[in-house]
């Protein structure tokens, strides 16, 4: 770990770390499911306030986002309190400021900030401006959109969480970018059912693995697994609702979980790994202004398979209705004609070349006889 970064409570061994991480994940999942049940029964400001239309044109609820955040933040605060208690800190001997700093958790602060500014954009956003270019362009012309307010709020949240985490000015700058950038990037994946949950879970696994491999001290190895347990557990608890297209994270849930994962990376990874991760976040965010993640995923078979895993199959294309085909007089006569005898069918077989002469149907083979008869009638006195 970097020498300039603050010290944390001594982490337990591998077995104890696994038990603590599992307990945190289970607590986050239970709290998220409980919060979702309460919010569905008593939705703030009414159910219609949180109802949206998904890519199929079906209604979904945004209450998954607040529920996931409540579960993750609750478990994170409980886990932080347990860690402080196990470290045997002389809490009673500390002043109010030192005591607040000891119990305050950067990840919980990041999650609450992501929830607050995400809800603002979910409920008040117009959708006319999209992406960094759209919101910053509007801000440059004096128009403050909800998206621009959210970006400023996430930046402030990232800075506050980074200052609470501590470290050198370089660490604070990197960590603030991880929190704010992680919140914004995960929201860019919340365009299809379960996609943001899968990205969050995969990111949590990568952070935990990188922490175990990239740190030499016990705190770094254990901190990565414990730090990602709360957001990952809460997100997985709501995966069934998300994949079933009954609910979605929305800006509130995606921003909160992304910010908490950024805070987890800030605490668990060494500086070089954090700087590389921040560079990747910035690259993907800039690329999203010109490249559609959905198209890239659809064009890449492994990513498309993973994206469709657990989702409802795509709806079959609707049948094309061309309506009744108008029939001309000849076609209508042929369709409505009565059955013919074998002799009539033979006389009208292809090659007989039916002709319409003075409203009567005649054949070429009998034309000579009719002409001869009309000539004799004219010659008779």
C-alpha positions as CSV (number, residue, x, y, z in Angstrom):
1,X,0.0,0.0,0.0
2,X,1.2,3.6,-0.6
3,X,3.0,5.1,2.4
4,X,1.2,8.4,2.0
5,X,-2.2,6.8,2.5
6,X,-3.8,6.6,5.9
7,X,-3.7,3.5,8.1
8,X,-6.9,1.4,8.5
9,X,-7.8,-1.1,11.1
10,X,-5.8,-4.2,10.9
11,X,-7.7,-6.7,8.6
12,X,-8.4,-10.2,9.8
13,X,-7.0,-13.3,8.2
14,X,-8.3,-14.9,5.0
15,X,-10.9,-17.1,6.7
16,X,-12.2,-14.3,8.9
17,X,-12.2,-11.9,5.9
18,X,-14.3,-14.4,3.8
19,X,-16.8,-14.7,6.7
20,X,-17.0,-11.0,7.1
21,X,-17.4,-10.4,3.4
22,X,-20.1,-13.1,3.1
23,X,-21.9,-11.6,6.1
24,X,-21.8,-8.1,4.6
25,X,-23.1,-9.4,1.2
26,X,-26.0,-11.3,2.9
27,X,-26.9,-8.3,5.0
28,X,-26.9,-6.1,2.0
29,X,-29.1,-8.5,0.0
30,X,-31.6,-8.9,2.8
31,X,-31.8,-5.1,3.4
32,X,-32.2,-4.5,-0.3
33,X,-35.0,-7.0,-0.7
34,X,-36.7,-5.6,2.4
35,X,-36.4,-2.0,1.3
36,X,-37.8,-3.0,-2.2
37,X,-40.8,-4.7,-0.6
38,X,-41.6,-1.6,1.5
39,X,-41.1,0.8,-1.4
40,X,-43.3,-1.2,-3.7
41,X,-46.1,-1.3,-1.0
42,X,-45.7,2.4,-0.1
43,X,-44.1,4.2,-3.1
44,X,-43.1,7.8,-2.3
45,X,-45.2,10.3,-4.2
46,X,-47.2,7.4,-5.8
47,X,-46.5,4.5,-8.1
48,X,-46.8,6.5,-11.3
49,X,-43.9,8.8,-10.2
50,X,-41.5,5.8,-10.4
51,X,-43.0,4.1,-13.5
52,X,-41.1,4.2,-16.8
53,X,-41.3,2.4,-20.2
54,X,-38.4,0.0,-21.1
55,X,-37.0,-0.9,-24.5
56,X,-39.9,-3.3,-25.2
57,X,-42.5,-0.7,-24.5
58,X,-43.5,-2.3,-21.2
59,X,-43.8,-0.5,-17.8
60,X,-41.0,-1.0,-15.2
61,X,-40.4,0.7,-11.8
62,X,-37.4,2.7,-10.8
63,X,-37.8,1.7,-7.1
64,X,-35.0,-0.9,-7.6
65,X,-32.4,1.9,-7.4
66,X,-33.3,3.3,-4.0
67,X,-33.8,-0.2,-2.6
68,X,-30.4,-1.4,-3.8
69,X,-28.7,1.7,-2.4
70,X,-30.4,1.3,1.0
71,X,-29.3,-2.3,1.2
72,X,-25.7,-1.5,0.2
73,X,-25.3,1.5,2.4
74,X,-26.9,-0.2,5.4
75,X,-24.6,-3.2,5.2
76,X,-21.5,-0.9,4.6
77,X,-22.2,1.1,7.7
78,X,-22.7,-2.0,9.8
79,X,-19.6,-3.5,8.4
80,X,-17.6,-0.4,9.2
81,X,-18.8,-0.3,12.7
82,X,-17.9,-4.0,13.2
83,X,-14.4,-3.3,11.9
84,X,-13.9,-0.4,14.3
85,X,-15.1,-2.5,17.2
86,X,-12.8,-5.4,16.3
87,X,-9.8,-3.0,16.0
88,X,-10.3,-2.0,19.7
89,X,-10.0,1.7,19.0
90,X,-10.3,3.9,22.2
91,X,-13.5,5.5,20.9
92,X,-14.4,7.1,24.3
93,X,-11.1,8.9,24.4
94,X,-11.6,10.5,21.0
95,X,-13.2,13.9,20.4
96,X,-16.4,14.4,18.4
97,X,-14.5,15.1,15.1
98,X,-12.2,12.2,15.5
99,X,-15.0,9.9,16.4
100,X,-17.1,11.0,13.4
101,X,-14.1,10.5,11.1
102,X,-13.6,7.0,12.5
103,X,-17.1,5.9,11.9
104,X,-17.8,7.7,8.7
105,X,-17.3,5.4,5.7
106,X,-16.3,6.8,2.3
107,X,-18.2,4.1,0.4
108,X,-21.4,4.8,2.3
109,X,-21.0,8.5,1.6
110,X,-20.4,7.8,-2.1
111,X,-23.6,5.7,-2.2
112,X,-25.8,8.3,-0.6
113,X,-24.5,11.0,-2.9
114,X,-25.1,8.8,-6.0
115,X,-28.6,8.1,-4.8
116,X,-29.5,11.7,-4.1
117,X,-28.3,13.1,-7.4
118,X,-29.5,10.0,-9.3
119,X,-33.1,10.5,-8.0
120,X,-32.9,14.1,-9.1
121,X,-32.2,13.1,-12.7
122,X,-34.7,10.2,-12.6
123,X,-37.6,12.2,-11.5
124,X,-36.9,15.7,-12.9
125,X,-34.8,14.9,-16.0
126,X,-36.4,15.8,-19.3
127,X,-34.2,13.5,-21.5
128,X,-33.7,16.3,-24.1
129,X,-29.9,16.5,-23.3
130,X,-27.9,13.3,-23.2
131,X,-24.2,12.5,-22.5
132,X,-21.4,14.7,-21.3
133,X,-21.4,16.7,-24.5
134,X,-25.1,17.5,-24.3
135,X,-25.2,18.5,-20.6
136,X,-21.9,20.4,-20.7
137,X,-22.9,22.1,-23.9
138,X,-26.1,23.3,-22.3
139,X,-24.2,24.5,-19.3
140,X,-21.9,26.5,-21.5
141,X,-25.0,28.3,-22.9
142,X,-26.3,29.1,-19.5
143,X,-28.8,26.2,-19.2
144,X,-28.5,24.1,-16.1
145,X,-30.0,20.7,-16.8
146,X,-30.6,18.0,-14.2
147,X,-27.9,16.0,-15.9
148,X,-25.4,18.8,-15.4
149,X,-26.5,19.2,-11.8
150,X,-26.0,15.5,-11.3
151,X,-22.5,15.6,-12.8
152,X,-21.5,18.5,-10.5
153,X,-23.0,16.7,-7.6
154,X,-21.2,13.4,-8.4
155,X,-17.9,15.3,-8.7
156,X,-18.5,16.9,-5.3
157,X,-19.5,13.5,-3.8
158,X,-16.3,12.0,-5.2
159,X,-14.2,14.7,-3.7
160,X,-15.8,14.4,-0.3
161,X,-15.3,10.6,-0.3
162,X,-11.7,11.0,-1.4
163,X,-11.0,13.5,1.3
164,X,-12.6,11.2,3.9
165,X,-10.4,8.3,2.6
166,X,-7.4,10.5,2.9
167,X,-3.9,10.3,1.4
168,X,-1.7,12.6,-0.7
169,X,-3.1,15.2,-3.1
170,X,-2.5,12.7,-5.9
171,X,-4.4,10.0,-4.1
172,X,-7.3,12.4,-3.4
173,X,-7.5,13.4,-7.1
174,X,-7.4,9.8,-8.3
175,X,-9.9,8.6,-5.8
176,X,-12.3,11.4,-6.5
177,X,-12.2,10.5,-10.2
178,X,-12.8,6.8,-9.4
179,X,-15.9,7.6,-7.4
180,X,-17.4,10.1,-9.8
181,X,-16.3,8.3,-12.9
182,X,-17.5,4.9,-11.7
183,X,-20.9,6.4,-10.9
184,X,-21.3,7.8,-14.3
185,X,-19.9,4.8,-16.2
186,X,-22.2,2.2,-14.6
187,X,-25.2,4.3,-15.5
188,X,-24.2,4.1,-19.2
189,X,-24.7,0.3,-19.1
190,X,-28.2,0.5,-17.6
191,X,-29.8,0.3,-21.0
192,X,-30.9,-3.3,-21.1
193,X,-32.2,-5.7,-18.4
194,X,-29.6,-7.0,-16.0
195,X,-26.6,-5.4,-17.9
196,X,-25.7,-2.9,-15.2
197,X,-26.0,-5.6,-12.5
198,X,-23.7,-7.9,-14.5
199,X,-21.1,-5.1,-15.0
200,X,-21.2,-4.2,-11.3
201,X,-20.8,-7.8,-10.2
202,X,-17.9,-8.4,-12.7
203,X,-16.2,-5.1,-11.6
204,X,-16.5,-6.1,-7.9
205,X,-14.8,-9.4,-8.7
206,X,-12.0,-7.7,-10.6
207,X,-11.4,-5.2,-7.8
208,X,-11.3,-8.0,-5.2
209,X,-8.9,-10.1,-7.4
210,X,-6.7,-7.1,-8.1
211,X,-6.6,-6.2,-4.4
212,X,-5.5,-9.7,-3.5
213,X,-2.8,-9.8,-6.2
214,X,-1.5,-6.2,-6.0
215,X,-1.1,-5.6,-2.3
216,X,1.5,-7.1,-0.1
217,X,0.0,-6.2,3.3
218,X,-2.9,-7.9,5.0
219,X,-5.2,-4.9,4.9
220,X,-5.0,-4.6,1.1
221,X,-5.8,-8.2,0.4
222,X,-8.7,-8.4,2.8
223,X,-10.0,-4.8,2.1
224,X,-10.8,-5.5,-1.5
225,X,-13.1,-8.4,-0.8
226,X,-14.8,-6.7,2.1
227,X,-15.2,-3.3,0.4
228,X,-17.1,-4.7,-2.6
229,X,-19.3,-7.1,-0.7
230,X,-22.0,-4.6,0.1
231,X,-22.6,-3.1,-3.4
232,X,-22.2,-6.5,-5.0
233,X,-24.6,-8.3,-2.6
234,X,-27.3,-5.6,-2.9
235,X,-27.1,-5.6,-6.7
236,X,-27.3,-9.4,-7.0
237,X,-30.3,-9.5,-4.7
238,X,-32.3,-7.5,-7.2
239,X,-31.0,-9.3,-10.3
240,X,-34.2,-11.3,-10.7
241,X,-36.3,-8.2,-10.8
242,X,-34.0,-6.5,-13.3
243,X,-33.6,-9.5,-15.6
244,X,-37.4,-10.2,-15.4
245,X,-38.0,-6.6,-16.7
246,X,-40.1,-5.7,-13.7
247,X,-37.7,-3.1,-12.3
248,X,-34.5,-1.2,-13.3
249,X,-31.7,0.5,-11.4
250,X,-32.2,3.9,-13.0
251,X,-29.8,6.7,-12.4
252,X,-30.3,6.4,-8.7
253,X,-29.2,2.8,-8.4
254,X,-26.5,2.8,-11.1
255,X,-24.9,6.0,-9.8
256,X,-24.9,4.8,-6.2
257,X,-23.5,1.3,-6.9
258,X,-20.9,2.7,-9.3
259,X,-19.8,5.3,-6.8
260,X,-19.5,2.6,-4.1
261,X,-17.4,0.4,-6.3
262,X,-15.2,3.4,-7.1
263,X,-14.8,4.0,-3.4
264,X,-14.0,0.3,-2.9
265,X,-11.2,0.5,-5.5
266,X,-9.9,3.7,-3.9
267,X,-9.5,1.9,-0.6
268,X,-8.3,-1.5,-1.8
269,X,-6.0,-0.9,-4.8
270,X,-2.4,0.5,-5.0
271,X,-1.9,3.8,-6.7
272,X,-0.7,2.4,-10.0
273,X,-3.7,0.1,-10.3
274,X,-6.0,3.0,-9.4
275,X,-4.5,5.3,-12.0
276,X,-4.8,2.6,-14.7
277,X,-8.5,2.0,-13.7
278,X,-9.2,5.7,-13.8
279,X,-7.7,5.9,-17.3
280,X,-10.0,3.0,-18.4
281,X,-13.0,4.7,-17.0
282,X,-12.2,8.0,-18.8
283,X,-11.6,6.2,-22.1
284,X,-14.9,4.3,-22.0
285,X,-16.8,7.5,-21.0
286,X,-15.3,9.5,-23.8
287,X,-15.9,6.6,-26.3
288,X,-19.6,6.4,-25.2
289,X,-20.1,9.8,-26.8
290,X,-19.5,8.4,-30.3
291,X,-19.9,4.6,-29.9
292,X,-23.0,2.7,-28.9
293,X,-22.2,0.1,-26.2
294,X,-25.3,-1.8,-27.2
295,X,-24.2,-2.2,-30.8
296,X,-20.7,-3.2,-29.8
297,X,-22.1,-5.9,-27.4
298,X,-24.5,-7.1,-30.0
299,X,-21.7,-7.5,-32.6
300,X,-19.4,-9.4,-30.2
301,X,-20.7,-13.0,-29.7
302,X,-19.2,-13.6,-26.2
303,X,-20.4,-10.3,-24.9
304,X,-23.8,-10.8,-26.6
305,X,-24.2,-14.2,-25.0
306,X,-23.3,-12.8,-21.6
307,X,-25.6,-9.9,-22.1
308,X,-28.5,-12.2,-22.9
309,X,-27.8,-14.6,-20.1
310,X,-30.9,-14.8,-17.8
311,X,-32.9,-12.3,-19.9
312,X,-36.2,-12.9,-21.6
313,X,-35.8,-13.9,-25.3
314,X,-36.2,-11.2,-27.9
315,X,-39.8,-10.7,-29.0
316,X,-40.5,-12.2,-32.5
317,X,-41.1,-9.7,-35.2
318,X,-44.7,-8.7,-35.7
319,X,-46.4,-10.3,-38.8
320,X,-46.7,-7.9,-41.7
321,X,-50.3,-7.3,-42.7
322,X,-50.7,-6.3,-46.3
323,X,-54.5,-6.3,-46.3
324,X,-56.8,-7.7,-49.1
325,X,-55.4,-7.8,-52.6
326,X,-57.6,-5.8,-55.0
327,X,-58.7,-8.0,-58.0
328,X,-59.4,-6.8,-61.5
329,X,-62.5,-7.7,-63.4
330,X,-60.9,-10.6,-65.2
331,X,-59.3,-12.0,-62.0
332,X,-62.6,-11.6,-60.1
333,X,-64.4,-13.5,-62.8
334,X,-61.9,-16.3,-62.7
335,X,-62.1,-16.5,-58.8
336,X,-65.9,-16.4,-58.7
337,X,-66.6,-18.6,-61.8
338,X,-68.6,-21.8,-61.4
339,X,-66.9,-25.2,-61.9
340,X,-66.6,-26.1,-65.6
341,X,-67.1,-29.3,-67.5
342,X,-64.2,-31.2,-68.9
343,X,-65.2,-30.1,-72.4
344,X,-65.2,-26.4,-71.4
345,X,-61.9,-26.8,-69.6
346,X,-60.4,-28.3,-72.7
347,X,-61.7,-25.6,-75.0
348,X,-60.2,-22.9,-72.6
349,X,-56.9,-24.6,-72.1
350,X,-53.7,-22.5,-72.5
351,X,-53.0,-21.8,-76.2
352,X,-56.6,-21.3,-77.2
353,X,-56.2,-17.5,-76.7
354,X,-59.7,-16.3,-75.7
355,X,-60.8,-13.1,-77.2
356,X,-63.5,-10.6,-76.2
357,X,-65.4,-9.6,-79.3
358,X,-68.4,-7.2,-78.8
359,X,-68.7,-8.3,-75.2
360,X,-68.8,-12.1,-76.0
361,X,-66.1,-14.5,-75.3
362,X,-64.9,-16.2,-78.5
363,X,-62.0,-18.5,-79.4
364,X,-59.6,-18.1,-82.3
365,X,-60.5,-21.6,-83.6
366,X,-64.2,-20.5,-84.3
367,X,-63.5,-17.1,-85.6
368,X,-63.4,-18.2,-89.3
369,X,-66.8,-19.8,-89.1
370,X,-68.4,-16.6,-87.5
371,X,-66.8,-14.4,-90.2
372,X,-68.1,-16.7,-93.0
373,X,-71.6,-16.7,-91.6
374,X,-71.7,-12.9,-91.4
375,X,-70.4,-12.6,-95.0
376,X,-73.2,-14.9,-96.3
377,X,-75.9,-13.0,-94.4
378,X,-74.8,-9.7,-96.1
379,X,-74.9,-11.4,-99.6
380,X,-78.4,-12.7,-99.3
381,X,-81.1,-10.5,-100.9
